[in-house]
Amino acid sequence: MVVYRCFNCGREIDSESLRKRVRCPYCGSKILYKPRTRTIKVKAR
Ligand SMILES: [Zn+2]
C-alpha cells in the first residue's frame, strides 16, 4: 500500500482512499507527496 501525505494539512492518505483522484479528502489539497519514498541525497563533498 502506498501512503501519501498531504502537503497542506499533513495527514496520511492511503492510495485506496485516493483511487483516481489525487486529492486530499480532508482539506482538498492536490499537493501530495510520498513520505516513505522521499529521496534526500546528502552529498558530503
Ligand atoms: Zn490535506
mmCIF file of the protein (N, C-alpha, C, O) and its ligand, coordinates in Angstrom:
data_MODEL
# 
_entry.id   MODEL 
# 
loop_
_entity.id 
_entity.type 
_entity.pdbx_number_of_molecules 
1 polymer     1 
2 non-polymer 1 
# 
_entity_poly.entity_id                      1 
_entity_poly.type                           'polypeptide(L)' 
_entity_poly.nstd_linkage                   no 
_entity_poly.nstd_monomer                   no 
_entity_poly.pdbx_seq_one_letter_code       MVVYRCFNCGREIDSESLRKRVRCPYCGSKILYKPRTRTIKVKAR 
_entity_poly.pdbx_seq_one_letter_code_can   MVVYRCFNCGREIDSESLRKRVRCPYCGSKILYKPRTRTIKVKAR 
_entity_poly.pdbx_strand_id                 A 
# 
loop_
_entity_poly_seq.entity_id 
_entity_poly_seq.num 
_entity_poly_seq.mon_id 
_entity_poly_seq.hetero 
1 1  MET n 
1 2  VAL n 
1 3  VAL n 
1 4  TYR n 
1 5  ARG n 
1 6  CYS n 
1 7  PHE n 
1 8  ASN n 
1 9  CYS n 
1 10 GLY n 
1 11 ARG n 
1 12 GLU n 
1 13 ILE n 
1 14 ASP n 
1 15 SER n 
1 16 GLU n 
1 17 SER n 
1 18 LEU n 
1 19 ARG n 
1 20 LYS n 
1 21 ARG n 
1 22 VAL n 
1 23 ARG n 
1 24 CYS n 
1 25 PRO n 
1 26 TYR n 
1 27 CYS n 
1 28 GLY n 
1 29 SER n 
1 30 LYS n 
1 31 ILE n 
1 32 LEU n 
1 33 TYR n 
1 34 LYS n 
1 35 PRO n 
1 36 ARG n 
1 37 THR n 
1 38 ARG n 
1 39 THR n 
1 40 ILE n 
1 41 LYS n 
1 42 VAL n 
1 43 LYS n 
1 44 ALA n 
1 45 ARG n 
# 
loop_
_struct_asym.id 
_struct_asym.entity_id 
A 1 
B 2 
# 
loop_
_chem_comp.id 
_chem_comp.type 
_chem_comp.mon_nstd_flag 
ALA 'L-peptide linking' y 
ARG 'L-peptide linking' y 
ASN 'L-peptide linking' y 
ASP 'L-peptide linking' y 
CYS 'L-peptide linking' y 
GLU 'L-peptide linking' y 
GLY 'peptide linking'   y 
ILE 'L-peptide linking' y 
LEU 'L-peptide linking' y 
LYS 'L-peptide linking' y 
MET 'L-peptide linking' y 
PHE 'L-peptide linking' y 
PRO 'L-peptide linking' y 
SER 'L-peptide linking' y 
THR 'L-peptide linking' y 
TYR 'L-peptide linking' y 
VAL 'L-peptide linking' y 
ZN  non-polymer         . 
# 
_pdbx_entity_nonpoly.entity_id   2 
_pdbx_entity_nonpoly.name        ? 
_pdbx_entity_nonpoly.comp_id     ZN 
# 
_pdbx_nonpoly_scheme.asym_id         B 
_pdbx_nonpoly_scheme.entity_id       2 
_pdbx_nonpoly_scheme.mon_id          ZN 
_pdbx_nonpoly_scheme.ndb_seq_num     1 
_pdbx_nonpoly_scheme.pdb_seq_num     101 
_pdbx_nonpoly_scheme.auth_seq_num    101 
_pdbx_nonpoly_scheme.pdb_mon_id      ZN 
_pdbx_nonpoly_scheme.auth_mon_id     ZN 
_pdbx_nonpoly_scheme.pdb_strand_id   A 
_pdbx_nonpoly_scheme.pdb_ins_code    . 
# 
loop_
_atom_site.group_PDB 
_atom_site.id 
_atom_site.type_symbol 
_atom_site.label_atom_id 
_atom_site.label_alt_id 
_atom_site.label_comp_id 
_atom_site.label_asym_id 
_atom_site.label_entity_id 
_atom_site.label_seq_id 
_atom_site.pdbx_PDB_ins_code 
_atom_site.Cartn_x 
_atom_site.Cartn_y 
_atom_site.Cartn_z 
_atom_site.occupancy 
_atom_site.B_iso_or_equiv 
_atom_site.pdbx_formal_charge 
_atom_site.auth_seq_id 
_atom_site.auth_comp_id 
_atom_site.auth_asym_id 
_atom_site.auth_atom_id 
_atom_site.pdbx_PDB_model_num 
ATOM   1   N  N  . MET A 1 1  ? 0.849   -1.209 0.000  1.00 0.00 ? 1   MET A N  1 
ATOM   2   C  CA . MET A 1 1  ? 0.000   0.000  0.000  1.00 0.00 ? 1   MET A CA 1 
ATOM   3   C  C  . MET A 1 1  ? 0.874   1.244  0.000  1.00 0.00 ? 1   MET A C  1 
ATOM   4   O  O  . MET A 1 1  ? 1.848   1.358  0.744  1.00 0.00 ? 1   MET A O  1 
ATOM   5   N  N  . VAL A 1 2  ? 0.495   2.144  -0.841 1.00 0.00 ? 2   VAL A N  1 
ATOM   6   C  CA . VAL A 1 2  ? 1.253   3.381  -0.925 1.00 0.00 ? 2   VAL A CA 1 
ATOM   7   C  C  . VAL A 1 2  ? 0.580   4.437  -0.057 1.00 0.00 ? 2   VAL A C  1 
ATOM   8   O  O  . VAL A 1 2  ? -0.616  4.696  -0.192 1.00 0.00 ? 2   VAL A O  1 
ATOM   9   N  N  . VAL A 1 3  ? 1.327   5.016  0.796  1.00 0.00 ? 3   VAL A N  1 
ATOM   10  C  CA . VAL A 1 3  ? 0.776   6.036  1.685  1.00 0.00 ? 3   VAL A CA 1 
ATOM   11  C  C  . VAL A 1 3  ? 1.331   7.394  1.287  1.00 0.00 ? 3   VAL A C  1 
ATOM   12  O  O  . VAL A 1 3  ? 2.541   7.608  1.210  1.00 0.00 ? 3   VAL A O  1 
ATOM   13  N  N  . TYR A 1 4  ? 0.419   8.277  1.043  1.00 0.00 ? 4   TYR A N  1 
ATOM   14  C  CA . TYR A 1 4  ? 0.815   9.645  0.713  1.00 0.00 ? 4   TYR A CA 1 
ATOM   15  C  C  . TYR A 1 4  ? 0.614   10.539 1.934  1.00 0.00 ? 4   TYR A C  1 
ATOM   16  O  O  . TYR A 1 4  ? -0.067  10.181 2.894  1.00 0.00 ? 4   TYR A O  1 
ATOM   17  N  N  . ARG A 1 5  ? 1.209   11.667 1.861  1.00 0.00 ? 5   ARG A N  1 
ATOM   18  C  CA . ARG A 1 5  ? 0.994   12.642 2.924  1.00 0.00 ? 5   ARG A CA 1 
ATOM   19  C  C  . ARG A 1 5  ? 0.632   13.979 2.299  1.00 0.00 ? 5   ARG A C  1 
ATOM   20  O  O  . ARG A 1 5  ? 1.252   14.438 1.339  1.00 0.00 ? 5   ARG A O  1 
ATOM   21  N  N  . CYS A 1 6  ? -0.384  14.580 2.874  1.00 0.00 ? 6   CYS A N  1 
ATOM   22  C  CA . CYS A 1 6  ? -0.832  15.862 2.339  1.00 0.00 ? 6   CYS A CA 1 
ATOM   23  C  C  . CYS A 1 6  ? 0.156   16.960 2.714  1.00 0.00 ? 6   CYS A C  1 
ATOM   24  O  O  . CYS A 1 6  ? 0.596   17.066 3.858  1.00 0.00 ? 6   CYS A O  1 
ATOM   25  N  N  . PHE A 1 7  ? 0.479   17.744 1.752  1.00 0.00 ? 7   PHE A N  1 
ATOM   26  C  CA . PHE A 1 7  ? 1.444   18.801 1.996  1.00 0.00 ? 7   PHE A CA 1 
ATOM   27  C  C  . PHE A 1 7  ? 0.809   19.939 2.775  1.00 0.00 ? 7   PHE A C  1 
ATOM   28  O  O  . PHE A 1 7  ? 1.501   20.693 3.459  1.00 0.00 ? 7   PHE A O  1 
ATOM   29  N  N  . ASN A 1 8  ? -0.484  20.061 2.672  1.00 0.00 ? 8   ASN A N  1 
ATOM   30  C  CA . ASN A 1 8  ? -1.178  21.184 3.301  1.00 0.00 ? 8   ASN A CA 1 
ATOM   31  C  C  . ASN A 1 8  ? -1.499  20.909 4.765  1.00 0.00 ? 8   ASN A C  1 
ATOM   32  O  O  . ASN A 1 8  ? -1.105  21.670 5.649  1.00 0.00 ? 8   ASN A O  1 
ATOM   33  N  N  . CYS A 1 9  ? -2.226  19.806 5.018  1.00 0.00 ? 9   CYS A N  1 
ATOM   34  C  CA . CYS A 1 9  ? -2.676  19.532 6.382  1.00 0.00 ? 9   CYS A CA 1 
ATOM   35  C  C  . CYS A 1 9  ? -1.818  18.466 7.056  1.00 0.00 ? 9   CYS A C  1 
ATOM   36  O  O  . CYS A 1 9  ? -1.879  18.309 8.275  1.00 0.00 ? 9   CYS A O  1 
ATOM   37  N  N  . GLY A 1 10 ? -1.028  17.741 6.291  1.00 0.00 ? 10  GLY A N  1 
ATOM   38  C  CA . GLY A 1 10 ? -0.075  16.806 6.876  1.00 0.00 ? 10  GLY A CA 1 
ATOM   39  C  C  . GLY A 1 10 ? -0.665  15.466 7.249  1.00 0.00 ? 10  GLY A C  1 
ATOM   40  O  O  . GLY A 1 10 ? -0.018  14.686 7.948  1.00 0.00 ? 10  GLY A O  1 
ATOM   41  N  N  . ARG A 1 11 ? -1.868  15.178 6.807  1.00 0.00 ? 11  ARG A N  1 
ATOM   42  C  CA . ARG A 1 11 ? -2.470  13.895 7.124  1.00 0.00 ? 11  ARG A CA 1 
ATOM   43  C  C  . ARG A 1 11 ? -2.000  12.827 6.151  1.00 0.00 ? 11  ARG A C  1 
ATOM   44  O  O  . ARG A 1 11 ? -1.626  13.103 5.011  1.00 0.00 ? 11  ARG A O  1 
ATOM   45  N  N  . GLU A 1 12 ? -2.035  11.601 6.645  1.00 0.00 ? 12  GLU A N  1 
ATOM   46  C  CA . GLU A 1 12 ? -1.639  10.496 5.784  1.00 0.00 ? 12  GLU A CA 1 
ATOM   47  C  C  . GLU A 1 12 ? -2.856  9.977  5.040  1.00 0.00 ? 12  GLU A C  1 
ATOM   48  O  O  . GLU A 1 12 ? -3.932  9.802  5.612  1.00 0.00 ? 12  GLU A O  1 
ATOM   49  N  N  . ILE A 1 13 ? -2.664  9.740  3.769  1.00 0.00 ? 13  ILE A N  1 
ATOM   50  C  CA . ILE A 1 13 ? -3.744  9.254  2.925  1.00 0.00 ? 13  ILE A CA 1 
ATOM   51  C  C  . ILE A 1 13 ? -3.238  8.028  2.183  1.00 0.00 ? 13  ILE A C  1 
ATOM   52  O  O  . ILE A 1 13 ? -2.207  8.082  1.511  1.00 0.00 ? 13  ILE A O  1 
ATOM   53  N  N  . ASP A 1 14 ? -3.958  6.933  2.305  1.00 0.00 ? 14  ASP A N  1 
ATOM   54  C  CA . ASP A 1 14 ? -3.532  5.760  1.561  1.00 0.00 ? 14  ASP A CA 1 
ATOM   55  C  C  . ASP A 1 14 ? -4.059  5.833  0.135  1.00 0.00 ? 14  ASP A C  1 
ATOM   56  O  O  . ASP A 1 14 ? -4.960  6.610  -0.180 1.00 0.00 ? 14  ASP A O  1 
ATOM   57  N  N  . SER A 1 15 ? -3.482  5.017  -0.698 1.00 0.00 ? 15  SER A N  1 
ATOM   58  C  CA . SER A 1 15 ? -3.801  5.092  -2.121 1.00 0.00 ? 15  SER A CA 1 
ATOM   59  C  C  . SER A 1 15 ? -5.218  4.602  -2.402 1.00 0.00 ? 15  SER A C  1 
ATOM   60  O  O  . SER A 1 15 ? -5.787  4.926  -3.445 1.00 0.00 ? 15  SER A O  1 
ATOM   61  N  N  . GLU A 1 16 ? -5.788  3.832  -1.492 1.00 0.00 ? 16  GLU A N  1 
ATOM   62  C  CA . GLU A 1 16 ? -7.139  3.329  -1.723 1.00 0.00 ? 16  GLU A CA 1 
ATOM   63  C  C  . GLU A 1 16 ? -8.170  4.440  -1.582 1.00 0.00 ? 16  GLU A C  1 
ATOM   64  O  O  . GLU A 1 16 ? -9.167  4.462  -2.303 1.00 0.00 ? 16  GLU A O  1 
ATOM   65  N  N  . SER A 1 17 ? -7.935  5.342  -0.673 1.00 0.00 ? 17  SER A N  1 
ATOM   66  C  CA . SER A 1 17 ? -8.885  6.442  -0.497 1.00 0.00 ? 17  SER A CA 1 
ATOM   67  C  C  . SER A 1 17 ? -8.755  7.468  -1.605 1.00 0.00 ? 17  SER A C  1 
ATOM   68  O  O  . SER A 1 17 ? -9.681  8.232  -1.877 1.00 0.00 ? 17  SER A O  1 
ATOM   69  N  N  . LEU A 1 18 ? -7.609  7.475  -2.232 1.00 0.00 ? 18  LEU A N  1 
ATOM   70  C  CA . LEU A 1 18 ? -7.427  8.402  -3.336 1.00 0.00 ? 18  LEU A CA 1 
ATOM   71  C  C  . LEU A 1 18 ? -8.088  7.883  -4.602 1.00 0.00 ? 18  LEU A C  1 
ATOM   72  O  O  . LEU A 1 18 ? -8.812  8.600  -5.293 1.00 0.00 ? 18  LEU A O  1 
ATOM   73  N  N  . ARG A 1 19 ? -7.819  6.617  -4.884 1.00 0.00 ? 19  ARG A N  1 
ATOM   74  C  CA . ARG A 1 19 ? -8.320  5.988  -6.113 1.00 0.00 ? 19  ARG A CA 1 
ATOM   75  C  C  . ARG A 1 19 ? -7.899  6.782  -7.347 1.00 0.00 ? 19  ARG A C  1 
ATOM   76  O  O  . ARG A 1 19 ? -6.713  6.868  -7.666 1.00 0.00 ? 19  ARG A O  1 
ATOM   77  N  N  . LYS A 1 20 ? -8.860  7.346  -8.021 1.00 0.00 ? 20  LYS A N  1 
ATOM   78  C  CA . LYS A 1 20 ? -8.496  8.034  -9.255 1.00 0.00 ? 20  LYS A CA 1 
ATOM   79  C  C  . LYS A 1 20 ? -8.093  9.485  -9.003 1.00 0.00 ? 20  LYS A C  1 
ATOM   80  O  O  . LYS A 1 20 ? -7.277  10.057 -9.726 1.00 0.00 ? 20  LYS A O  1 
ATOM   81  N  N  . ARG A 1 21 ? -8.674  10.051 -7.980 1.00 0.00 ? 21  ARG A N  1 
ATOM   82  C  CA . ARG A 1 21 ? -8.389  11.446 -7.719 1.00 0.00 ? 21  ARG A CA 1 
ATOM   83  C  C  . ARG A 1 21 ? -7.186  11.596 -6.792 1.00 0.00 ? 21  ARG A C  1 
ATOM   84  O  O  . ARG A 1 21 ? -7.166  11.075 -5.677 1.00 0.00 ? 21  ARG A O  1 
ATOM   85  N  N  . VAL A 1 22 ? -6.234  12.290 -7.263 1.00 0.00 ? 22  VAL A N  1 
ATOM   86  C  CA . VAL A 1 22 ? -5.092  12.601 -6.413 1.00 0.00 ? 22  VAL A CA 1 
ATOM   87  C  C  . VAL A 1 22 ? -5.426  13.895 -5.670 1.00 0.00 ? 22  VAL A C  1 
ATOM   88  O  O  . VAL A 1 22 ? -5.128  15.002 -6.118 1.00 0.00 ? 22  VAL A O  1 
ATOM   89  N  N  . ARG A 1 23 ? -6.050  13.699 -4.529 1.00 0.00 ? 23  ARG A N  1 
ATOM   90  C  CA . ARG A 1 23 ? -6.534  14.857 -3.802 1.00 0.00 ? 23  ARG A CA 1 
ATOM   91  C  C  . ARG A 1 23 ? -6.726  14.487 -2.344 1.00 0.00 ? 23  ARG A C  1 
ATOM   92  O  O  . ARG A 1 23 ? -7.133  13.371 -2.023 1.00 0.00 ? 23  ARG A O  1 
ATOM   93  N  N  . CYS A 1 24 ? -6.438  15.412 -1.487 1.00 0.00 ? 24  CYS A N  1 
ATOM   94  C  CA . CYS A 1 24 ? -6.615  15.154 -0.063 1.00 0.00 ? 24  CYS A CA 1 
ATOM   95  C  C  . CYS A 1 24 ? -8.096  15.176 0.289  1.00 0.00 ? 24  CYS A C  1 
ATOM   96  O  O  . CYS A 1 24 ? -8.772  16.171 0.026  1.00 0.00 ? 24  CYS A O  1 
ATOM   97  N  N  . PRO A 1 25 ? -8.623  14.089 0.883  1.00 0.00 ? 25  PRO A N  1 
ATOM   98  C  CA . PRO A 1 25 ? -10.042 14.062 1.243  1.00 0.00 ? 25  PRO A CA 1 
ATOM   99  C  C  . PRO A 1 25 ? -10.370 14.935 2.446  1.00 0.00 ? 25  PRO A C  1 
ATOM   100 O  O  . PRO A 1 25 ? -11.541 15.172 2.743  1.00 0.00 ? 25  PRO A O  1 
ATOM   101 N  N  . TYR A 1 26 ? -9.363  15.404 3.125  1.00 0.00 ? 26  TYR A N  1 
ATOM   102 C  CA . TYR A 1 26 ? -9.607  16.189 4.341  1.00 0.00 ? 26  TYR A CA 1 
ATOM   103 C  C  . TYR A 1 26 ? -9.685  17.679 4.044  1.00 0.00 ? 26  TYR A C  1 
ATOM   104 O  O  . TYR A 1 26 ? -10.605 18.365 4.490  1.00 0.00 ? 26  TYR A O  1 
ATOM   105 N  N  . CYS A 1 27 ? -8.725  18.164 3.299  1.00 0.00 ? 27  CYS A N  1 
ATOM   106 C  CA . CYS A 1 27 ? -8.695  19.607 3.045  1.00 0.00 ? 27  CYS A CA 1 
ATOM   107 C  C  . CYS A 1 27 ? -8.847  19.930 1.563  1.00 0.00 ? 27  CYS A C  1 
ATOM   108 O  O  . CYS A 1 27 ? -9.040  21.090 1.197  1.00 0.00 ? 27  CYS A O  1 
ATOM   109 N  N  . GLY A 1 28 ? -8.761  18.914 0.709  1.00 0.00 ? 28  GLY A N  1 
ATOM   110 C  CA . GLY A 1 28 ? -8.962  19.158 -0.710 1.00 0.00 ? 28  GLY A CA 1 
ATOM   111 C  C  . GLY A 1 28 ? -7.723  19.595 -1.441 1.00 0.00 ? 28  GLY A C  1 
ATOM   112 O  O  . GLY A 1 28 ? -7.787  20.008 -2.599 1.00 0.00 ? 28  GLY A O  1 
ATOM   113 N  N  . SER A 1 29 ? -6.604  19.506 -0.777 1.00 0.00 ? 29  SER A N  1 
ATOM   114 C  CA . SER A 1 29 ? -5.372  19.922 -1.424 1.00 0.00 ? 29  SER A CA 1 
ATOM   115 C  C  . SER A 1 29 ? -4.921  18.877 -2.439 1.00 0.00 ? 29  SER A C  1 
ATOM   116 O  O  . SER A 1 29 ? -5.094  17.675 -2.241 1.00 0.00 ? 29  SER A O  1 
ATOM   117 N  N  . LYS A 1 30 ? -4.358  19.352 -3.493 1.00 0.00 ? 30  LYS A N  1 
ATOM   118 C  CA . LYS A 1 30 ? -3.894  18.433 -4.531 1.00 0.00 ? 30  LYS A CA 1 
ATOM   119 C  C  . LYS A 1 30 ? -2.404  18.183 -4.441 1.00 0.00 ? 30  LYS A C  1 
ATOM   120 O  O  . LYS A 1 30 ? -1.821  17.484 -5.270 1.00 0.00 ? 30  LYS A O  1 
ATOM   121 N  N  . ILE A 1 31 ? -1.820  18.745 -3.454 1.00 0.00 ? 31  ILE A N  1 
ATOM   122 C  CA . ILE A 1 31 ? -0.380  18.574 -3.310 1.00 0.00 ? 31  ILE A CA 1 
ATOM   123 C  C  . ILE A 1 31 ? -0.107  17.459 -2.312 1.00 0.00 ? 31  ILE A C  1 
ATOM   124 O  O  . ILE A 1 31 ? -0.223  17.635 -1.099 1.00 0.00 ? 31  ILE A O  1 
ATOM   125 N  N  . LEU A 1 32 ? 0.256   16.317 -2.857 1.00 0.00 ? 32  LEU A N  1 
ATOM   126 C  CA . LEU A 1 32 ? 0.566   15.173 -2.019 1.00 0.00 ? 32  LEU A CA 1 
ATOM   127 C  C  . LEU A 1 32 ? 1.960   14.680 -2.324 1.00 0.00 ? 32  LEU A C  1 
ATOM   128 O  O  . LEU A 1 32 ? 2.473   14.837 -3.432 1.00 0.00 ? 32  LEU A O  1 
ATOM   129 N  N  . TYR A 1 33 ? 2.547   14.093 -1.334 1.00 0.00 ? 33  TYR A N  1 
ATOM   130 C  CA . TYR A 1 33 ? 3.866   13.522 -1.588 1.00 0.00 ? 33  TYR A CA 1 
ATOM   131 C  C  . TYR A 1 33 ? 4.019   12.234 -0.810 1.00 0.00 ? 33  TYR A C  1 
ATOM   132 O  O  . TYR A 1 33 ? 3.246   11.950 0.105  1.00 0.00 ? 33  TYR A O  1 
ATOM   133 N  N  . LYS A 1 34 ? 4.990   11.482 -1.170 1.00 0.00 ? 34  LYS A N  1 
ATOM   134 C  CA . LYS A 1 34 ? 5.210   10.205 -0.512 1.00 0.00 ? 34  LYS A CA 1 
ATOM   135 C  C  . LYS A 1 34 ? 6.315   10.352 0.527  1.00 0.00 ? 34  LYS A C  1 
ATOM   136 O  O  . LYS A 1 34 ? 7.477   10.557 0.176  1.00 0.00 ? 34  LYS A O  1 
ATOM   137 N  N  . PRO A 1 35 ? 5.959   10.250 1.791  1.00 0.00 ? 35  PRO A N  1 
ATOM   138 C  CA . PRO A 1 35 ? 6.968   10.441 2.830  1.00 0.00 ? 35  PRO A CA 1 
ATOM   139 C  C  . PRO A 1 35 ? 7.950   9.291  2.924  1.00 0.00 ? 35  PRO A C  1 
ATOM   140 O  O  . PRO A 1 35 ? 9.070   9.468  3.403  1.00 0.00 ? 35  PRO A O  1 
ATOM   141 N  N  . ARG A 1 36 ? 7.544   8.116  2.472  1.00 0.00 ? 36  ARG A N  1 
ATOM   142 C  CA . ARG A 1 36 ? 8.434   6.959  2.588  1.00 0.00 ? 36  ARG A CA 1 
ATOM   143 C  C  . ARG A 1 36 ? 9.426   6.885  1.445  1.00 0.00 ? 36  ARG A C  1 
ATOM   144 O  O  . ARG A 1 36 ? 10.520  6.337  1.576  1.00 0.00 ? 36  ARG A O  1 
ATOM   145 N  N  . THR A 1 37 ? 9.024   7.436  0.346  1.00 0.00 ? 37  THR A N  1 
ATOM   146 C  CA . THR A 1 37 ? 9.891   7.294  -0.816 1.00 0.00 ? 37  THR A CA 1 
ATOM   147 C  C  . THR A 1 37 ? 10.639  8.589  -1.129 1.00 0.00 ? 37  THR A C  1 
ATOM   148 O  O  . THR A 1 37 ? 11.173  8.779  -2.221 1.00 0.00 ? 37  THR A O  1 
ATOM   149 N  N  . ARG A 1 38 ? 10.657  9.439  -0.164 1.00 0.00 ? 38  ARG A N  1 
ATOM   150 C  CA . ARG A 1 38 ? 11.366  10.691 -0.401 1.00 0.00 ? 38  ARG A CA 1 
ATOM   151 C  C  . ARG A 1 38 ? 12.859  10.431 -0.489 1.00 0.00 ? 38  ARG A C  1 
ATOM   152 O  O  . ARG A 1 38 ? 13.445  9.684  0.295  1.00 0.00 ? 38  ARG A O  1 
ATOM   153 N  N  . THR A 1 39 ? 13.415  11.055 -1.436 1.00 0.00 ? 39  THR A N  1 
ATOM   154 C  CA . THR A 1 39 ? 14.837  10.825 -1.660 1.00 0.00 ? 39  THR A CA 1 
ATOM   155 C  C  . THR A 1 39 ? 15.618  12.060 -1.245 1.00 0.00 ? 39  THR A C  1 
ATOM   156 O  O  . THR A 1 39 ? 15.633  13.088 -1.922 1.00 0.00 ? 39  THR A O  1 
ATOM   157 N  N  . ILE A 1 40 ? 16.241  11.913 -0.141 1.00 0.00 ? 40  ILE A N  1 
ATOM   158 C  CA . ILE A 1 40 ? 17.082  13.012 0.316  1.00 0.00 ? 40  ILE A CA 1 
ATOM   159 C  C  . ILE A 1 40 ? 18.528  12.596 0.134  1.00 0.00 ? 40  ILE A C  1 
ATOM   160 O  O  . ILE A 1 40 ? 19.050  11.708 0.808  1.00 0.00 ? 40  ILE A O  1 
ATOM   161 N  N  . LYS A 1 41 ? 19.122  13.256 -0.777 1.00 0.00 ? 41  LYS A N  1 
ATOM   162 C  CA . LYS A 1 41 ? 20.515  12.918 -1.064 1.00 0.00 ? 41  LYS A CA 1 
ATOM   163 C  C  . LYS A 1 41 ? 21.441  13.943 -0.425 1.00 0.00 ? 41  LYS A C  1 
ATOM   164 O  O  . LYS A 1 41 ? 21.452  15.125 -0.768 1.00 0.00 ? 41  LYS A O  1 
ATOM   165 N  N  . VAL A 1 42 ? 22.175  13.451 0.473  1.00 0.00 ? 42  VAL A N  1 
ATOM   166 C  CA . VAL A 1 42 ? 23.131  14.336 1.132  1.00 0.00 ? 42  VAL A CA 1 
ATOM   167 C  C  . VAL A 1 42 ? 24.527  13.957 0.686  1.00 0.00 ? 42  VAL A C  1 
ATOM   168 O  O  . VAL A 1 42 ? 25.054  12.889 0.997  1.00 0.00 ? 42  VAL A O  1 
ATOM   169 N  N  . LYS A 1 43 ? 25.076  14.850 -0.030 1.00 0.00 ? 43  LYS A N  1 
ATOM   170 C  CA . LYS A 1 43 ? 26.427  14.585 -0.504 1.00 0.00 ? 43  LYS A CA 1 
ATOM   171 C  C  . LYS A 1 43 ? 27.459  15.321 0.351  1.00 0.00 ? 43  LYS A C  1 
ATOM   172 O  O  . LYS A 1 43 ? 27.474  16.549 0.443  1.00 0.00 ? 43  LYS A O  1 
ATOM   173 N  N  . ALA A 1 44 ? 28.269  14.558 0.937  1.00 0.00 ? 44  ALA A N  1 
ATOM   174 C  CA . ALA A 1 44 ? 29.365  15.166 1.701  1.00 0.00 ? 44  ALA A CA 1 
ATOM   175 C  C  . ALA A 1 44 ? 30.563  15.242 0.782  1.00 0.00 ? 44  ALA A C  1 
ATOM   176 O  O  . ALA A 1 44 ? 31.267  14.258 0.557  1.00 0.00 ? 44  ALA A O  1 
ATOM   177 N  N  . ARG A 1 45 ? 30.763  16.365 0.289  1.00 0.00 ? 45  ARG A N  1 
ATOM   178 C  CA . ARG A 1 45 ? 31.903  16.512 -0.621 1.00 0.00 ? 45  ARG A CA 1 
ATOM   179 C  C  . ARG A 1 45 ? 33.102  16.689 0.231  1.00 0.00 ? 45  ARG A C  1 
ATOM   180 O  O  . ARG A 1 45 ? 34.210  16.837 -0.286 1.00 0.00 ? 45  ARG A O  1 
HETATM 181 ZN ZN . ZN  B 2 .  ? -4.917  17.735 3.363  1.00 0.00 2 101 ZN  A ZN 1 
# 
